[in-house]
């Protein structure tokens, strides 16, 4: 995930905010007028973007000098813009060029070399390891890449070395490319190489597959950038002309991952769906709403009757059904064996009825759903859910199991574990299961388009580009949001993700609850699933 925050001048702050509107809608960064907040935000993994305005930041003076002196290691994106209009113009160019940080207008830049927008070890990290090799710290970027996934060339150039001996160099099998103006790139720890020495290569060209050859403990790409004479000219404190590639990297944009299969999902579109009843089985009123809405997908809980399922299939034989398989986690620890004994028979009942897609549990980073009771964190949950999945695969060979959606957000003591940390620690299970659920919530329309809100699935897609995703829950979570506003936002949300590659279905939360209806009915004969017919008001829950 790319963490970005916009630091804007305090004077005429809201004019600057308005200038950023389109850019924020496109990329979803946060905004602040406080330099300290910008420095602390997701430090040191963030990018701080700010206009260079004379006396725009009186409490710190020159922002570039202040950040370098007090918060070294943070990536800075300084923009030559002295007015809100100039900043709006710069952001307009960036959006048009699909160039988030304006790097493509620089004399030299590096396109992203893998299908994973994740840096696993930054430049300069872990000096205690690398000083013994004569380096002040890590001499490149480690970028996520799973075994045998694509590695792309970062810039046009000529291949000047191909090393094919996996055990005779710390980089293992690797490629070196000479670029213009004395720049060179090194691509390490590869499995296979698709270029030869002397070959001309282009930016974005497939040059190899990733692996863990050489001095490596797991599959990834090691990228080193050099520039001839940089050490002698004191452009770098590193020997061998090694320089920091971070400022040259162009982060991938939406839809840029080339090795995602073209048809991850048979319908080739995100299906319009809803979570059924929040507790208990569907009622006749619920079924009528589902039919009126012309739903293409429906998520149900364990305990739903086969008769209801047959009735829905009679109405729509192609209705895509997903079952959430869970149990009560509010008491003592639930072991994988206990969970299996509680859900196995019910899963078998649906499996025999032809249902194949099952989400295993939900919100496992919440205390009421097992965190700190059945598992201490993501790593223990990963072991737990993989044990469940292996047993279910033995019993039901064609079953398709989904990693559950998490409750988004930071750690809340005694209630929730940090969602991103939990996901990172449970990553082995995400790769092991067949698909992954994502819960997308927002509090207003603006957050609906941000990667921290409605577009959270983009964060998952960057981490797991080969994985089929399901937006297993989404809605405006503000208790004060009017029903009409929720309806409009849900429609806008469906439209925004209708053709998102790799997102199989999105399930609005929810058709109904025992307390009443919070249902939004959509659909028409002309545009099934994409036009509101009416709004059913009711109690919030």
C-alpha positions as CSV (number, residue, x, y, z in Angstrom):
1,X,0.0,0.0,0.0
2,X,1.2,3.5,-0.8
3,X,0.9,5.9,2.2
4,X,0.7,9.5,1.2
5,X,-0.2,12.7,3.0
6,X,-0.6,16.2,1.6
7,X,0.9,18.9,3.8
8,X,-0.8,22.2,2.9
9,X,-0.1,25.8,4.0
10,X,-2.2,27.0,7.0
11,X,-3.0,30.3,5.3
12,X,-6.0,29.9,3.0
13,X,-6.0,26.2,3.9
14,X,-9.4,25.5,2.5
15,X,-8.5,27.0,-0.8
16,X,-5.5,24.6,-1.0
17,X,-7.9,21.7,0.0
18,X,-10.2,22.5,-2.9
19,X,-7.2,22.5,-5.2
20,X,-6.5,19.0,-4.2
21,X,-10.0,17.6,-4.6
22,X,-9.6,15.7,-7.9
23,X,-6.2,14.3,-6.9
24,X,-7.5,13.1,-3.5
25,X,-10.5,11.4,-5.2
26,X,-8.1,9.6,-7.6
27,X,-5.4,8.5,-5.2
28,X,-6.9,8.8,-1.7
29,X,-4.1,10.5,0.3
30,X,-4.8,12.2,3.7
31,X,-4.4,16.0,4.2
32,X,-3.1,18.1,7.0
33,X,-1.8,21.6,7.8
34,X,0.4,20.4,10.6
35,X,4.0,19.4,9.6
36,X,4.3,17.1,12.7
37,X,1.2,15.2,11.7
38,X,2.6,14.7,8.2
39,X,6.0,13.5,9.7
40,X,4.3,11.0,12.0
41,X,1.8,9.6,9.5
42,X,2.7,6.0,8.9
43,X,6.4,7.0,9.4
44,X,8.8,6.1,7.8
45,X,6.7,4.5,5.0
46,X,4.9,7.5,3.8
47,X,5.3,10.1,1.1
48,X,4.7,13.7,2.1
49,X,3.5,15.8,-0.8
50,X,3.6,19.6,-0.4
51,X,3.7,22.8,-2.5
52,X,6.8,25.0,-2.1
53,X,5.2,28.2,-1.0
54,X,7.4,31.0,0.3
55,X,6.7,31.4,4.0
56,X,4.0,28.8,3.7
57,X,5.1,26.9,6.7
58,X,6.3,29.6,9.2
59,X,6.6,27.2,12.1
60,X,9.3,25.1,10.3
61,X,10.7,27.4,7.6
62,X,11.9,25.4,4.6
63,X,10.0,22.1,4.7
64,X,12.5,20.1,2.8
65,X,15.4,21.1,5.1
66,X,13.1,20.5,8.1
67,X,12.1,17.0,7.1
68,X,15.7,16.1,6.2
69,X,17.0,17.4,9.5
70,X,14.3,16.0,11.8
71,X,12.7,13.1,10.0
72,X,15.3,11.5,7.6
73,X,14.1,8.6,5.6
74,X,10.7,10.0,4.7
75,X,10.0,10.3,1.0
76,X,9.3,13.9,0.0
77,X,7.3,15.1,-3.0
78,X,7.9,18.8,-3.2
79,X,5.9,20.6,-5.9
80,X,6.8,24.0,-7.4
81,X,3.4,25.6,-6.9
82,X,2.9,28.9,-5.2
83,X,-0.9,29.2,-5.4
84,X,-3.8,26.8,-5.2
85,X,-4.4,27.2,-8.9
86,X,-0.9,26.1,-9.7
87,X,-1.2,23.1,-7.5
88,X,-4.5,22.1,-9.1
89,X,-2.9,22.4,-12.5
90,X,0.0,20.1,-11.4
91,X,-2.4,17.5,-10.0
92,X,-4.5,17.7,-13.2
93,X,-1.4,16.8,-15.2
94,X,-0.5,14.0,-12.9
95,X,-3.9,12.4,-13.1
96,X,-3.9,12.7,-16.9
97,X,-0.5,11.1,-17.2
98,X,-1.3,8.5,-14.5
99,X,1.8,9.7,-12.8
100,X,1.1,10.1,-9.1
101,X,4.3,11.9,-8.1
102,X,5.2,13.5,-11.4
103,X,8.2,11.3,-11.8
104,X,7.6,10.6,-15.5
105,X,8.5,14.2,-16.3
106,X,11.9,13.8,-14.7
107,X,15.0,13.1,-16.9
108,X,15.3,9.5,-15.5
109,X,12.8,7.3,-13.6
110,X,12.1,3.7,-12.8
111,X,8.9,1.9,-13.6
112,X,7.7,-0.6,-11.1
113,X,9.4,-4.0,-11.7
114,X,6.9,-6.5,-10.1
115,X,3.2,-7.1,-9.8
116,X,3.3,-6.2,-6.1
117,X,3.3,-2.6,-4.9
118,X,5.0,-3.5,-1.6
119,X,8.5,-2.7,-0.4
120,X,9.6,-5.4,2.1
121,X,13.0,-3.8,2.9
122,X,13.8,-0.2,2.1
123,X,17.1,1.3,1.1
124,X,19.5,1.8,4.0
125,X,17.7,-0.5,6.4
126,X,19.4,-2.9,8.8
127,X,22.9,-1.4,8.9
128,X,23.9,-4.0,11.5
129,X,23.6,-6.6,8.8
130,X,25.2,-4.8,5.8
131,X,28.1,-3.1,7.5
132,X,30.0,-6.3,7.4
133,X,29.7,-6.2,3.6
134,X,31.1,-2.7,3.5
135,X,27.7,-1.0,3.0
136,X,26.1,1.5,5.4
137,X,22.8,-0.3,5.1
138,X,20.7,-2.3,2.6
139,X,22.0,-1.3,-0.8
140,X,18.7,-1.5,-2.7
141,X,15.0,-2.1,-2.4
142,X,13.5,-5.5,-1.7
143,X,10.2,-5.6,-3.5
144,X,7.5,-8.3,-3.1
145,X,7.4,-10.9,-5.8
146,X,6.3,-14.5,-5.3
147,X,8.0,-17.5,-6.8
148,X,7.8,-17.5,-10.6
149,X,6.0,-14.2,-10.9
150,X,7.0,-11.6,-13.5
151,X,10.0,-9.2,-13.2
152,X,10.0,-6.2,-15.5
153,X,12.7,-3.9,-16.7
154,X,12.5,-0.5,-15.0
155,X,13.8,1.7,-17.8
156,X,15.1,1.4,-21.4
157,X,18.7,0.2,-21.7
158,X,21.1,-2.6,-22.7
159,X,21.7,-5.8,-20.8
160,X,25.4,-5.8,-19.9
161,X,25.5,-8.9,-17.6
162,X,23.4,-12.0,-17.0
163,X,24.5,-14.2,-14.1
164,X,23.1,-17.7,-14.3
165,X,24.9,-19.4,-11.4
166,X,22.4,-19.4,-8.5
167,X,24.9,-20.2,-5.7
168,X,28.0,-18.2,-6.8
169,X,26.8,-14.7,-6.0
170,X,24.8,-13.0,-3.2
171,X,22.3,-11.8,-5.8
172,X,21.9,-15.4,-7.1
173,X,20.6,-15.5,-10.7
174,X,20.5,-11.8,-11.7
175,X,20.4,-9.3,-14.6
176,X,22.2,-6.0,-14.9
177,X,21.1,-3.3,-17.3
178,X,22.9,-0.1,-18.4
179,X,20.6,3.0,-18.9
180,X,21.2,6.5,-20.1
181,X,23.2,9.1,-18.1
182,X,25.3,6.5,-16.4
183,X,22.4,4.8,-14.5
184,X,22.4,1.0,-14.0
185,X,19.9,-1.4,-12.5
186,X,20.5,-4.8,-11.0
187,X,17.6,-7.4,-10.6
188,X,18.5,-10.1,-8.1
189,X,17.4,-13.5,-6.7
190,X,15.7,-14.6,-10.0
191,X,14.4,-18.0,-11.0
192,X,14.7,-17.6,-14.8
193,X,16.1,-15.1,-17.2
194,X,14.5,-14.1,-20.6
195,X,17.1,-11.8,-21.9
196,X,20.8,-12.1,-23.0
197,X,23.8,-9.9,-22.8
198,X,23.9,-7.1,-25.4
199,X,20.1,-7.2,-25.8
200,X,18.2,-3.9,-26.0
201,X,15.3,-3.8,-23.5
202,X,12.4,-1.5,-22.9
203,X,10.7,-0.3,-19.7
204,X,8.0,-2.7,-18.7
205,X,9.5,-5.6,-20.7
206,X,9.4,-9.0,-19.0
207,X,13.0,-10.0,-18.3
208,X,12.7,-12.8,-15.8
209,X,10.8,-14.7,-13.1
210,X,11.3,-14.1,-9.3
211,X,12.7,-16.6,-6.8
212,X,15.0,-16.7,-3.8
213,X,18.4,-17.7,-5.4
214,X,21.6,-16.4,-3.8
215,X,21.7,-14.9,-0.3
216,X,18.0,-14.8,0.2
217,X,15.6,-16.3,2.7
218,X,12.4,-15.9,0.7
219,X,11.1,-15.1,-2.8
220,X,11.4,-11.4,-3.7
221,X,13.1,-9.0,-6.1
222,X,16.2,-7.2,-5.0
223,X,16.6,-4.0,-7.0
224,X,19.8,-2.0,-6.9
225,X,20.4,1.3,-8.7
226,X,23.9,2.6,-9.5
227,X,25.2,5.7,-11.3
228,X,28.7,5.8,-12.8
229,X,31.0,8.0,-10.7
230,X,28.4,8.7,-8.0
231,X,30.7,7.6,-5.1
232,X,33.6,9.6,-6.4
233,X,31.5,12.7,-6.8
234,X,30.1,12.2,-3.3
235,X,26.5,11.9,-4.6
236,X,26.2,8.9,-2.3
237,X,27.8,7.6,0.9
238,X,27.7,4.1,-0.5
239,X,30.6,2.5,-2.3
240,X,30.5,1.0,-5.8
241,X,28.3,4.0,-7.1
242,X,25.2,2.6,-5.3
243,X,22.4,5.2,-4.9
244,X,19.0,5.2,-3.4
245,X,16.4,4.2,-6.0
246,X,13.4,5.2,-3.9
247,X,13.0,8.7,-5.3
248,X,13.1,7.4,-8.9
249,X,10.4,4.8,-8.5
250,X,7.0,5.3,-10.2
251,X,4.5,3.4,-8.2
252,X,2.0,1.3,-10.2
253,X,-1.4,2.6,-10.9
254,X,-4.8,0.9,-11.1
255,X,-4.9,-1.9,-13.6
256,X,-1.1,-1.8,-14.4
257,X,-0.3,-5.3,-13.1
258,X,0.5,-7.2,-16.3
259,X,0.6,-10.7,-14.9
260,X,-3.0,-10.8,-13.4
261,X,-4.9,-13.3,-15.5
262,X,-7.3,-11.5,-17.9
263,X,-10.3,-13.6,-16.7
264,X,-9.9,-14.3,-13.0
265,X,-13.6,-14.4,-12.7
266,X,-15.9,-16.1,-15.3
267,X,-18.5,-13.3,-15.6
268,X,-15.6,-10.8,-16.2
269,X,-17.4,-8.3,-14.0
270,X,-18.1,-7.7,-10.3
271,X,-21.4,-9.2,-9.5
272,X,-24.0,-7.0,-7.7
273,X,-24.8,-8.7,-4.4
274,X,-26.0,-8.3,-0.8
275,X,-25.5,-9.9,2.5
276,X,-28.8,-11.6,3.4
277,X,-30.2,-11.4,6.9
278,X,-27.7,-10.4,9.6
279,X,-28.9,-13.0,12.0
280,X,-31.2,-15.9,11.2
281,X,-32.7,-17.1,8.0
282,X,-34.2,-15.1,5.2
283,X,-37.9,-14.2,5.5
284,X,-40.4,-14.0,2.7
285,X,-40.1,-10.2,2.7
286,X,-36.3,-10.6,2.3
287,X,-36.8,-12.9,-0.7
288,X,-39.1,-10.5,-2.3
289,X,-36.6,-7.7,-1.9
290,X,-33.9,-9.8,-3.4
291,X,-36.0,-10.5,-6.4
292,X,-37.1,-6.9,-6.8
293,X,-33.5,-5.9,-6.6
294,X,-32.5,-8.4,-9.3
295,X,-29.5,-9.4,-7.3
296,X,-26.8,-11.4,-9.1
297,X,-25.1,-12.6,-5.9
298,X,-26.2,-13.3,-2.3
299,X,-24.2,-14.1,0.8
300,X,-26.0,-16.3,3.4
301,X,-25.3,-17.6,6.9
302,X,-25.1,-21.2,8.1
303,X,-28.6,-22.4,9.0
304,X,-30.4,-21.1,5.8
305,X,-32.9,-23.7,4.6
306,X,-32.3,-25.7,1.4
307,X,-35.9,-24.9,0.5
308,X,-35.1,-21.2,0.5
309,X,-32.1,-21.8,-1.6
310,X,-34.1,-23.8,-4.1
311,X,-36.7,-21.1,-4.3
312,X,-34.0,-18.4,-5.0
313,X,-32.5,-20.7,-7.7
314,X,-35.8,-21.3,-9.3
315,X,-36.2,-17.5,-9.6
316,X,-32.6,-17.1,-10.8
317,X,-30.7,-20.3,-11.7
318,X,-27.4,-18.3,-12.1
319,X,-27.6,-16.6,-8.7
320,X,-24.1,-16.8,-7.2
321,X,-24.3,-17.9,-3.6
322,X,-21.6,-17.6,-0.9
323,X,-22.0,-19.1,2.6
324,X,-20.4,-17.5,5.6
325,X,-19.3,-20.4,7.8
326,X,-18.8,-19.3,11.4
327,X,-19.7,-20.2,15.0
328,X,-19.8,-18.5,18.4
329,X,-16.5,-17.0,19.5
330,X,-17.7,-15.1,22.5
331,X,-16.8,-17.8,25.0
332,X,-13.7,-19.9,25.6
333,X,-11.1,-20.5,22.9
334,X,-12.4,-22.2,19.8
335,X,-9.8,-24.6,18.4
336,X,-9.7,-25.6,14.7
337,X,-11.2,-28.9,15.6
338,X,-14.0,-27.4,17.6
339,X,-14.8,-25.0,14.7
340,X,-14.9,-27.9,12.3
341,X,-17.2,-30.0,14.5
342,X,-19.5,-27.0,14.7
343,X,-19.7,-26.2,10.9
344,X,-18.8,-29.4,9.1
345,X,-22.3,-30.9,8.8
346,X,-23.8,-27.6,7.7
347,X,-21.1,-27.0,5.1
348,X,-21.7,-30.6,3.9
349,X,-25.5,-29.9,3.5
350,X,-24.8,-26.9,1.3
351,X,-22.1,-28.6,-0.6
352,X,-24.4,-31.4,-1.5
353,X,-26.9,-28.8,-2.7
354,X,-24.3,-27.5,-5.1
355,X,-22.9,-24.5,-3.3
356,X,-19.1,-24.3,-3.5
357,X,-18.0,-20.9,-2.2
358,X,-17.6,-20.5,1.6
359,X,-16.1,-17.6,3.6
360,X,-14.4,-19.0,6.7
361,X,-15.5,-16.8,9.6
362,X,-15.4,-13.0,9.6
363,X,-13.5,-10.2,11.4
364,X,-11.0,-12.5,13.1
365,X,-9.1,-9.4,14.3
366,X,-12.0,-8.5,16.6
367,X,-12.0,-9.7,20.2
368,X,-15.6,-10.9,20.0
369,X,-14.6,-13.0,17.0
370,X,-11.6,-14.8,18.5
371,X,-8.7,-12.3,18.8
372,X,-6.9,-12.7,22.1
373,X,-9.2,-15.7,22.9
374,X,-8.7,-18.2,20.1
375,X,-5.5,-16.7,18.6
376,X,-3.2,-13.9,19.7
377,X,-2.7,-12.4,16.3
378,X,-2.5,-13.0,12.5
379,X,0.2,-15.6,12.7
380,X,-1.7,-17.9,15.0
381,X,-4.9,-17.3,13.1
382,X,-3.1,-18.3,9.9
383,X,-2.2,-21.6,11.4
384,X,-5.7,-22.1,12.7
385,X,-7.5,-21.3,9.4
386,X,-5.1,-23.4,7.3
387,X,-5.8,-26.4,9.5
388,X,-9.6,-25.8,9.0
389,X,-9.1,-25.4,5.3
390,X,-7.0,-28.6,4.9
391,X,-9.7,-30.7,6.6
392,X,-12.5,-29.2,4.6
393,X,-10.6,-29.8,1.3
394,X,-10.2,-33.4,2.3
395,X,-14.0,-33.7,2.9
396,X,-15.2,-31.6,0.0
397,X,-12.6,-31.6,-2.8
398,X,-14.3,-29.0,-5.0
399,X,-14.9,-26.5,-2.2
400,X,-13.7,-22.9,-2.7
401,X,-12.6,-21.3,0.6
402,X,-12.3,-17.6,1.3
403,X,-10.0,-15.8,3.8
404,X,-12.4,-13.7,5.9
405,X,-12.8,-10.0,5.7
406,X,-11.2,-8.0,8.5
407,X,-12.5,-5.1,10.6
408,X,-10.6,-2.2,9.0
409,X,-8.7,0.2,11.1
410,X,-6.0,0.6,13.8
411,X,-5.6,-1.2,17.0
412,X,-8.3,-0.5,19.7
413,X,-7.2,-2.0,23.0
414,X,-9.4,-4.9,24.1
415,X,-11.5,-4.7,21.0
416,X,-9.6,-4.8,17.7
417,X,-6.1,-5.7,16.3
418,X,-4.6,-3.4,13.6
419,X,-6.1,-4.8,10.4
420,X,-3.0,-4.3,8.2
421,X,-0.6,-5.9,10.8
422,X,-3.1,-8.8,11.2
423,X,-3.3,-9.4,7.5
424,X,0.5,-9.2,7.1
425,X,1.0,-11.8,9.8
426,X,-1.7,-14.1,8.3
427,X,-0.4,-13.7,4.7
428,X,0.5,-17.4,4.4
429,X,-3.2,-18.3,4.8
430,X,-4.3,-15.8,2.2
431,X,-2.0,-17.4,-0.3
432,X,-3.2,-20.9,0.8
433,X,-7.0,-20.2,0.5
434,X,-8.8,-19.9,-2.8
435,X,-10.0,-16.3,-2.5
436,X,-10.0,-13.4,-0.1
437,X,-12.8,-11.4,1.4
438,X,-12.5,-7.6,2.0
439,X,-14.7,-5.4,4.2
440,X,-15.1,-1.9,2.8
441,X,-16.7,0.7,5.1
442,X,-16.8,4.5,4.8
443,X,-18.4,7.4,6.8
444,X,-19.0,9.8,3.9
445,X,-19.0,9.9,0.1
446,X,-15.5,11.3,0.1
447,X,-14.1,8.3,2.0
448,X,-16.0,5.9,-0.3
449,X,-13.4,6.6,-3.0
450,X,-10.4,6.4,-0.8
451,X,-8.2,3.3,-0.4
452,X,-8.8,3.5,3.4
453,X,-12.5,3.3,2.8
454,X,-14.5,2.0,-0.1
455,X,-11.5,1.1,-2.3
456,X,-9.7,-0.9,0.4
457,X,-9.8,-3.8,-2.0
458,X,-7.0,-2.0,-4.0
459,X,-4.7,-2.5,-1.0
460,X,-5.4,-6.2,-1.1
461,X,-5.0,-6.4,-4.9
462,X,-1.6,-4.8,-4.6
463,X,-0.5,-7.3,-2.0
464,X,-2.2,-10.4,-3.6
465,X,-2.5,-9.6,-7.4
466,X,-3.2,-13.2,-8.3
467,X,-6.0,-13.7,-5.7
468,X,-9.7,-13.5,-6.5
469,X,-11.2,-10.9,-4.2
470,X,-14.8,-10.6,-2.9
471,X,-16.0,-7.4,-1.2
472,X,-17.8,-9.5,1.4
473,X,-19.3,-6.4,3.1
474,X,-19.6,-2.8,2.2
475,X,-21.7,0.2,3.4
476,X,-21.7,3.7,4.8
477,X,-21.1,3.0,8.5
478,X,-22.1,6.5,9.7
479,X,-25.1,6.1,12.0
480,X,-26.4,9.5,11.0
481,X,-26.4,8.8,7.2
482,X,-29.9,9.1,5.8
483,X,-31.3,6.0,3.9
484,X,-31.5,8.0,0.7
485,X,-27.8,8.9,0.9
486,X,-26.8,5.3,1.6
487,X,-28.8,4.2,-1.4
488,X,-27.1,6.7,-3.7
489,X,-23.6,5.8,-2.4
490,X,-24.2,2.1,-2.7
491,X,-25.3,2.6,-6.4
492,X,-22.2,4.8,-7.0
493,X,-20.0,2.2,-5.4
494,X,-21.4,-0.6,-7.5
495,X,-20.8,1.4,-10.6
496,X,-17.3,2.3,-9.6
497,X,-16.2,-1.4,-9.2
498,X,-18.5,-3.0,-11.8
499,X,-15.6,-3.8,-14.1
500,X,-12.7,-4.0,-11.6
501,X,-10.5,-6.8,-12.7
502,X,-10.2,-9.6,-10.1
503,X,-13.1,-8.5,-7.9
504,X,-15.7,-11.3,-8.2
505,X,-18.7,-9.9,-6.3
506,X,-19.6,-7.1,-3.9
507,X,-22.1,-7.7,-1.1
508,X,-23.9,-4.7,0.3
509,X,-24.6,-5.0,4.0
510,X,-27.4,-6.0,4.4
511,X,-30.9,-6.9,3.2
512,X,-32.4,-7.0,6.7
513,X,-31.8,-7.6,10.4
514,X,-34.1,-8.9,13.2
515,X,-34.5,-5.2,14.2
516,X,-36.0,-4.2,10.9
517,X,-35.0,-3.3,7.3
518,X,-32.0,-1.3,6.3
519,X,-32.6,-2.5,2.8
520,X,-31.9,-0.7,-0.4
521,X,-33.6,-2.0,-3.5
522,X,-32.0,-1.6,-6.9
523,X,-32.6,-2.9,-10.3
524,X,-34.8,-2.5,-13.4
525,X,-35.6,-4.5,-16.4
526,X,-33.4,-2.4,-18.5
527,X,-30.4,-2.2,-16.1
528,X,-30.5,-5.2,-13.7
529,X,-28.5,-4.5,-10.6
530,X,-27.5,-1.0,-11.6
531,X,-30.5,1.3,-11.1
532,X,-32.5,2.0,-7.9
533,X,-36.1,1.1,-7.9
534,X,-37.0,2.3,-4.4
535,X,-35.6,2.7,-0.9
536,X,-36.9,0.8,2.0
537,X,-36.4,2.9,5.2
538,X,-36.0,1.4,8.7
539,X,-34.0,1.3,11.9
540,X,-30.3,1.4,11.7
541,X,-28.5,-1.6,13.2
